[in-house]
Each structure stands twice: as C-alpha cells, then as structure tokens.
Amino acid sequence: MGKLFKPYEKAFFTSAPGGHAARAAPGPDHPRRGRAPITFGNVLNGNSPSLNLANLKGKAVLLEFWATWCGPCVQAMPHLQDLQKQFKDRLQIITVTEETEQRIQRFLANRPSTLLFAVADTGGARKAFPYRMIPHSVLISPQGKVVAITAPQNFTFAVIEKVLAGKPIDLPLKEDNLAADPLTYFTAAAQTRAHFLVQPELKGVGGQSHSYLQDPVFKGRRLTMINLPLESVYRLAYESLPYGRTLDLTTGESVEENKTKYCIDIIVPKGQEAQLLPTLRQELQKMFTVRASLEKRLRPVYVLQVADGAKVKKIPVSQAKAEVFGASAGAFDGEHVRLEKVAHYLESFGMVNLPVVDETGNQTRYDLSFEFEPERKGAVHEALAKLGLKLEKAERSIDVLVFR
C-alpha cells in the first residue's frame, strides 16, 4: 500500500459560536484556514444553483475534481453514480470542473447523471484542495473532517460505510507535487554537447514528454521524458507510435506489466538532430534486456478517406510557414497541417478504438479545426463528415512495435 492519508484530519466545517457561518479549519498549514467555507456558485442538477459546503454537515461529502477530456475521470462516473444511489441522503457527491456550463450540459445530454455538477469553478475548491493531476477525489466525513484524498476507485461501498459509522479508514494518499517544475528535473547548460541521463520517478507528477521545439539552443536535439513507463518510452523512441500498435512477445513480465516509471533526458550534438531518436533507441538497447523492432503486421484499422471533395476544398489552405498543432479529447486545432494529422490525432488521442491509416492522398496543408463531444456515439464521424472526410473499417499492413 502507498502512503496513507494523515495530515489533514481536522475539522473542515464547524459550527461557529453564536450561530454564525461555519468556517474552514482543515489544519494549521491549510490554505483555507480561517476563511469562509467553500461555496459553489454554479451547480447543475441541484435544488439551488449554488451550494455551500457548510450546509452539508451531517452528510459525508465526496468532491470529485474532473474534466470531460480526462478519460479516467469519465470512466469513474458510473461508479460515483452507484455510490450516490446506494447511500442516498447520507452521502453527497459533488463533481467539480473548471469547464463551462455549456460543455457540461452537452456532456450530460449524452451521459445523463443525477450527481451534482459544480461548473466553471476556478476558485475556492481548488485552492482548498490543490492538485496537479485529475481525477482528484476528496472525502469529508459527516463531522467535517477530511478523511481521504485519493483516486475515485478507492471509494468502495465498504469505505463509505465506515466513514458514515465514524470508523477510521486508510486509503492511499494522492499527493501531487505542486512545487516542482518537471522540466527542471534535468538541468543542461547551453554548452552541453550531448548526454543521456536516467533518474528515478518524480513523485506527484504525471507522465509527460517535452521536445524543445521552440528552444533556440536545444531545438530538435533534446527530448525529456518524465514519469513514463517503459512501453511509452519505447513508443516515443519509435517516432511516437500510438497506443495499440505494440505486440509483446517477451517471456516473463511483459513490457506493459512493467509499471516502473522512468525519467530520461537525451541530448545529441548540434548538427546531428536526425540522430536523436536513433540514439535514444541505441541507449535503450544498452539499458534493458528487452529488444524492440518495427515490423509490418496485418491489423484491423480505420481508413481515413475523402467522402466529399467539395467540402474538403472549402477547408482554408494554410498560408503559414510552420506547423502548429494543439488537441484534446473532442477538439482538434491545427495550423499548416496535412489531413494525415487528423488520422494521427484520432488514433493517438484514443478517439476511435482502432489504428487509423490516412488514405486521403491529400498533401495540401490546411488551417483546420473542429470540435465534437467524444462521449456521444457517432459524434466524431459527424465532425469528419462536415469536413468532407469519413472513416471506413478495413485491414491494412501497418507498423507495429514488437517486443521480444
């Protein structure tokens, strides 16, 4: 078991003398100490458009910080709904997001829920319970004590029963590292010619990578990986191959089962930018016994095709000189991008459940953006159709990263 929750088992809301409003007092170092209790100003599905936590004393309260673009957050919603249904008026679950009311209304139209949804919240709740990664779950006892800060799946029926009965619980503590800037974990002077460094996991920080594309010193010749499992490190080393394009033929513990997280920083000499990933692959071969190679394998795929050429011609042709790309679940925003970027987005962001192969035959660079609700069945196909594109299921021989 990981580190257990201990430090903030203090009263979170208490009755103030003389019938005044309750005040937050979760602990001597807590940022909300001595201030008014948390109020949500825009709450969906409630009897009132606002909600003050102080008014919930006597109930267990579960605050669930989340977002519609967060896969694990959305996956946790049915479990939270089951908890609310089971414990009815003894438990109040409040989901908290910084997203707009309009976005959450669209989400609820496709995934109905009776939970309370506090929307557009950028204030008190996050200051009281700061986090770096979501989902982030906070459980407050009926007596107003914060008894757990953890992941939503740790809240079982048995755990809630114990809290309601006033019994202690010991759940793993989700402890985000709020002070650390992950990119400062590795330092490199501008004069650094080349290096390859490996460090232990940086606790409390999510997995990420950085390629320094805007850095005048290290552009194209440096790659930093923070808290990535071995499979993800190898996928980056092989041209950022998307999930689902791996085949593990190792014996014993598989690459996927290896949950160790690695922090790696690699720099190659100036003028040898093309050798960045090949050098990374060579270094990985030295470090690990697993052997990896790209091989062609026949796989079920989606094929991205032009469905309506007239609509494609209406997409603005880019006048920019460099590609700029940003995306999230349900949103694509690209400048100076080819249609193959759409195929890569759909696969790498998990918007569809199969590899995606670009067969549009179109090499024009566009300024292209579109949005859709990923939780609504068929929404991605509708968004593509507006652009004159479509996805067709087929079988193709594609690159697969094989581990042996």
Secondary structure, 3 states (H helix, E strand, C coil): CCCECCCCCCECCECCHHHCCCECCCCCCCCCCCCCCCEECCEECCCCCCEEHHHHCCCEEEEEECCCCCHHHHHHHHHHHHHHHHHHHHEEEEEECCCCHHHHHHHHHHCCCCCEEECCCCCHHHHHCCCCCCCEEEEECCCCEEEEEECHHHCCHHHHHHHHCCCCCCCECCCCCCCCCHHHCCCCCCCCCCEEEEECCCCCCCCEEECCCCCCCCCCCEEEEEEEEHHHHHHHHCCCCCCCCEEECCCCCCCCCCCCEEEEEEECCCCCHHHHHHHHHHHHHHHCCCCEEEEEEEEEEEEEEECCHHHHHCCCECCCCCCEEEEECCEEEEEEECCHHHHHHHHHCCCCCCCEEECCCCCCCEEEEEECCCCCCCHHHHHHHHCCEEEEEEEEEEEEEEEC
